[in-house]
Amino acid sequence: MTTPDDEIALEQQQVDVVYGRLDELRAQTRSRLAAVRREGPSGSPQNRSERDAFATLYEDRLAQLEAVEERLVFGRLDLDDGARRYVGRIGLTDEEQTQLLTDWRAPAARAFYRATAAHPEGVQRRRHVVTRGRTVTGVEDEVLDLDLLDGDGDELTGLSGEGALLAGLRAARTGRMGDIVATIQAEQDAIIRSELGGALVVQGGPGTGKTAVALHRAAYLLYAHRRLLERSGVLLVGPSRTFLRYIDQVLPSLGETGVVTTTIADLVPGVVASGDEPEHVAQIKGRAVMARVIARAVSDRQRVPAEPTTVRIDGRTVVVRPQDVAQAIARARRLHRPHNLARVAFVRDMLSRLAAQYVDQLAFDVPPDERAEILEDLRSTREIRIALNLAWMPLTPQKLLADLYAKPWRLESAAPQLSADERALLAREPDAPWTPADVPLLDEAAELLGEDDQAARAQARVAAEARQREVSYARQVLEQTSAGAFVSAELLADRFSAGGPVLTTAERAAADRTWTYGHVVVDEAQELSAMAWRALLRRVPTRSLTIVGDVAQTSSAAGARQWAAMLDPVLRGSWRQADLTVNYRTPASVADAAGRVADAAGLPRSPLTSAREVPDALVVTRVEDAALTSAAATAAVDALRAVQDETGAGRVAVIAAAGRVDELRAAVEAAGGERADQRAPLDLDAPVVVLTARQAKGLEFDHVVLVEPGEVLAVSAGDLYVAMTRPTRALHVLHARGLPAGLSD
Ligand SMILES: Nc1ncnc2c1ncn2[C@@H]1O[C@H](COP(=O)(O)OP(=O)(O)OP(=O)(O)O)[C@@H](O)[C@H]1O
């Protein structure tokens, strides 16, 4: 019989071989990159762009090989037929193409996450290989073939790789999310590998791994449907920029850098939504009815004048007549094109009517070339331009919306569905900054307005022909090089033809408002308004979506308490739901207390089982009102001492209602909590942060000091539920006033 030490030594050999191969591949890619770069900037433009394309390709590949260093190998499957299969971050073969490591996303790795004693899927033993750096520090076996099992078996908890999992859950937090690839649980794996098509809603209580699952699913889909998704791209939408920074290392560590991440506020390139507004105003802007308001605001800008306008031109008179304008508007509308594009037809129609008036006044027949000149003269006559613009104004989305908000009569005409009070709430100065809730409205407006794309369309025709030539050229290039394993001819052609700096799919997609993605992942999706959904769905016409959230954690007034109420109208009932039920983050006693609070507040809470308990995880302390701030600061600094390890990992959050944040920050600093740049966006690297529940959404900390929970509840019950479920080790509640129901008993 082998001892654990023998097993560790055995695994070390295999791990050494795999890292050796990784080093070889890195060296190979580096030297290819150096060779391409050595060729320098000479040669034809075609040669140069080809070299640039290969250089970025090798850079990407190198970045991928560098990013998978940590826990490259983490699993082994011993199969019924005696074969062994190692599972890791990426797939690797040796020079003879023998598989050294199976990519965790490959079908051959599925059993690592799914096999159970009841359904062993051809697996006798599943082994978790635990490494630190490149050294194997432990192995953990689960025997799935019951005939091989001696003793009671180790399948009792239902958690797979329990030791490795619990070690991961216990580890001090760093302020950045890590991947869970070594310990994905079966219910999570089923979601990650769920088919690409259709909209999948993942509902789960706090800490059930929704964000982790969403990110691993994005990586899985890119692997399993690479040909389809590498060119259309995958979009991941998160609740805030802070959150995006919190998760930004996860996908690269899974070998994927091609996902575009954004927030709803950043969805429209060129629009900076730096403004703030009360929740109830944002709620109005988020209502589905605003789509009709915007549409009406656009059609209001196609207007028949009350009076005719008479214009003298070269001694003759033309009249912009209301009835002509009415007819030209009606005709242009029948084209069903966006406002700015249909305007081209309107103007053409009006000019030819005016030209006819002009020609009628001439005593001779006008040859065609002179007629064109007359049209040009009319077009460039100032009064005519003004009259036609008043009838059909060329507009940008920003101008449309700014005018709508700034002029009460415009809003009254466009938004009869809103009450006068509601309309008054929307009023704003024309140059006020945009808010996040304005962004979906600007997107809606951009869609209805369109851009005058005549030139663009002509260019597109030429580009399509050029593209044909580039793809076939790229195919030839790939046949002559070894790059075909990790890039398609279409993608390489994209890079050849990008012109200027070589852009990746993600870069091109992020810069283009009208880009349509192959798949969209939405996290904290319960917060999205109806208008935000419209903006998102425009970007994924195939409706291939992963929608992740928890309807009990909703804080925005425009968000959802029920998935069906939110999604049925936008997805016409066509979506499927999967549930996550195990809380991995929060100790059981803290999760239970949060559950009681949520139930007392009537939140639609998902059932939750906690993966672990931590002794004394929940502490509730009453202090005098005057001592509350300093007590919180002391508690935070003491907690930091307890949780911080020698590497500097270990994070503490003080969560309170917005009105207390500044004072608490100053107190934490005075108490010796390290000074950090606390301005927005939040500094995730600070060991102690003071923030509101809303800012804490999606994040986690080792220890949370929750100050005056009654005040957080007064803002929203969802916020209190979020705040209580952020810690991985302990929740310390400090209060001077009464406790919310559920916490007090
Ligand atoms: N299978 C797993 N193995 C290891 N850690 C896991 C696993 N699943 C979840 N976790 C950990 O549990 C914590 C919570 O995960 P995550 O943030 O994805 O949950 P969530 O459901 O999005 O939470 P919330 O809704 O509260 O924001 C993270 O630290 C995550 O790494």
Ligand as a Chemical Component Dictionary entry (heavy atoms), coordinates in Angstrom:
data_LIG
# 
_chem_comp.id                   LIG 
_chem_comp.type                 NON-POLYMER 
_chem_comp.pdbx_formal_charge   0 
_chem_comp.three_letter_code    LIG 
# 
loop_
_chem_comp_atom.comp_id 
_chem_comp_atom.atom_id 
_chem_comp_atom.alt_atom_id 
_chem_comp_atom.type_symbol 
_chem_comp_atom.charge 
_chem_comp_atom.model_Cartn_x 
_chem_comp_atom.model_Cartn_y 
_chem_comp_atom.model_Cartn_z 
_chem_comp_atom.pdbx_ordinal 
LIG N1  N1  N 0 -17.145 25.392 -5.870 1  
LIG C1  C1  C 0 -16.505 26.323 -5.174 2  
LIG N2  N2  N 0 -15.251 26.124 -4.752 3  
LIG C2  C2  C 0 -14.592 27.063 -4.031 4  
LIG N3  N3  N 0 -15.104 28.235 -3.703 5  
LIG C3  C3  C 0 -16.349 28.494 -4.101 6  
LIG C4  C4  C 0 -17.118 27.558 -4.850 7  
LIG N4  N4  N 0 -18.311 28.119 -5.118 8  
LIG C5  C5  C 0 -18.297 29.331 -4.560 9  
LIG N5  N5  N 0 -17.121 29.568 -3.956 10 
LIG C6  C6  C 0 -16.699 30.764 -3.245 11 
LIG O1  O1  O 0 -17.801 31.278 -2.538 12 
LIG C7  C7  C 0 -17.759 32.701 -2.532 13 
LIG C8  C8  C 0 -19.048 33.254 -3.060 14 
LIG O2  O2  O 0 -19.097 33.098 -4.452 15 
LIG P1  P1  P 0 -19.783 34.186 -5.387 16 
LIG O3  O3  O 0 -19.293 35.535 -5.048 17 
LIG O4  O4  O 0 -19.675 33.684 -6.769 18 
LIG O5  O5  O 0 -21.271 34.032 -4.867 19 
LIG P2  P2  P 0 -22.581 34.806 -5.327 20 
LIG O6  O6  O 0 -23.655 33.781 -5.366 21 
LIG O7  O7  O 0 -22.308 35.575 -6.545 22 
LIG O8  O8  O 0 -22.778 35.737 -4.092 23 
LIG P3  P3  P 0 -23.632 37.084 -3.871 24 
LIG O9  O9  O 0 -24.960 36.920 -4.518 25 
LIG O10 O10 O 0 -23.741 37.134 -2.403 26 
LIG O11 O11 O 0 -22.807 38.182 -4.398 27 
LIG C9  C9  C 0 -16.547 33.094 -3.365 28 
LIG O12 O12 O 0 -15.451 33.290 -2.525 29 
LIG C10 C10 C 0 -16.302 31.872 -4.204 30 
LIG O13 O13 O 0 -14.971 31.766 -4.605 31 
# 
loop_
_chem_comp_bond.comp_id 
_chem_comp_bond.atom_id_1 
_chem_comp_bond.atom_id_2 
_chem_comp_bond.value_order 
_chem_comp_bond.pdbx_ordinal 
LIG N1  C1  SING 1  
LIG C1  N2  SING 2  
LIG C1  C4  DOUB 3  
LIG N2  C2  DOUB 4  
LIG C2  N3  SING 5  
LIG N3  C3  DOUB 6  
LIG C3  C4  SING 7  
LIG C3  N5  SING 8  
LIG C4  N4  SING 9  
LIG N4  C5  DOUB 10 
LIG C5  N5  SING 11 
LIG N5  C6  SING 12 
LIG C6  O1  SING 13 
LIG C6  C10 SING 14 
LIG O1  C7  SING 15 
LIG C7  C8  SING 16 
LIG C7  C9  SING 17 
LIG C8  O2  SING 18 
LIG O2  P1  SING 19 
LIG P1  O3  DOUB 20 
LIG P1  O4  SING 21 
LIG P1  O5  SING 22 
LIG O5  P2  SING 23 
LIG P2  O6  DOUB 24 
LIG P2  O7  SING 25 
LIG P2  O8  SING 26 
LIG O8  P3  SING 27 
LIG P3  O9  DOUB 28 
LIG P3  O10 SING 29 
LIG P3  O11 SING 30 
LIG C9  O12 SING 31 
LIG C9  C10 SING 32 
LIG C10 O13 SING 33 
# 
